[in-house]
């Protein structure tokens, strides 16, 4: 899931807006700042899902990153519904579920312990 968020962020950052707009029309219909803000959120969420666990530095941040990813996807669902694009949301719902599963797993089921100082 982390790779999906990081990959989406890089795709949004590195693909010219007209080319993105040909694939996802909303990208050409919003301010570029909004598009890049979603890319920053994708990147932060994707990195936050994996880096705290790998480094064992503040691993609790993984839970917050997963909750942030869920919030981002819920926002995307609201955005798409408001534009009459409900048909574009099933994958967003899947990502909400996966993000909440990661949050629960890293909080309650299998938390990662912080590195000993």
N, C-alpha and C positions, 0 to 999 in steps of 0.2 A: 504494500500500500504506500509505503514511503516513496518508492521509485515512481509510482503513478503521480503523486503530488509534485515531486521534484521534476519529473519529466514534463508534466503539464506546465510548470512554471518556466522551464527552459524553452519549451515550445512557444509560449506566449511572448517571452523576451526576445527570442531569436528569429521568429517568423515575422516578416513585414505585415503590418496591419491589413493592407488590401488582400494579401494571400490568406491571412487568418479569416477575414470577412467572407471569403469565398467558401470556407469550410464551416465556419460558425458565424452566421450573419450578425449576431448581436455584437461581435467584436468590432465591426465597422459602424455600429449605430450608437456606441457609447463614447464618452471622452477617452482619449488614450490613457489619461491618468487613472481612470477607473479600471481599464484593462490591466494596466501594470500593477495597480494595487492588488487585484486578484492574483496576479502572478507572484507578488511578494508574499501574500498570505499562503499561497500554495507552497512556495519554497520554504517558508518558515515552518509550516505544518509538517511537510515532508522531512525536513532535517530534524525537527523536534521529535518526530516519532522514533528516530534511530540513534541520533548522537548521544543523548543522555545515557541510554542503555549501553552503548559501546564504550563510552569513556568512564561510565559509572560515576560521573560528576553530576550531582543533582538529578538522579534518575526519575524523581517524581515529576519532572518537567514533561516526561513522556505522556503522563496522564493529561496534563494541561494541553499539550500539543494535540492529542487525540480529541479532546473536547473542542478545541479550536477548529480542527478539521471538520468535526460534526457541525459546528456552528456555521462554518463557511458553506458547507453543502446545504444546510437548511436555508441559508440566505440565497443560495443559487436556486433552490426550489421555489422560494417566494418570488425571486426575480423572474424566473421563467413563467410561473403561473401568471404573474402580473402582465406579461407580454403575450399571453395566450399560447404559450409554448409548453403546455403540460406534457405533451408527448415526448419532450426532451428530458424529462426528469427521472425516469426509472433508475438510471445508473447513479444519480445523485442520492436516491433513497438507499441504494445498496451501500454507497460510501458512508452515509450516515450510520447505518447499521454496523458496518465494519469498524468505523471510528469509535463508536460507543463500545463495541466489543473489546477493542484494544484498550480503551480507557478503563473499562471494568477489569480486564485481565491484568493490567499493570498496576491497578490500584488494589484490587482485592484478591485475585486468584494467584498471580505470580509476580509480585513486585520485585524489582531489581534493587539490590542493596547498594548503597553508596560505597565508593572506594574508602578504605580505612585511611585515615590521615597519618 
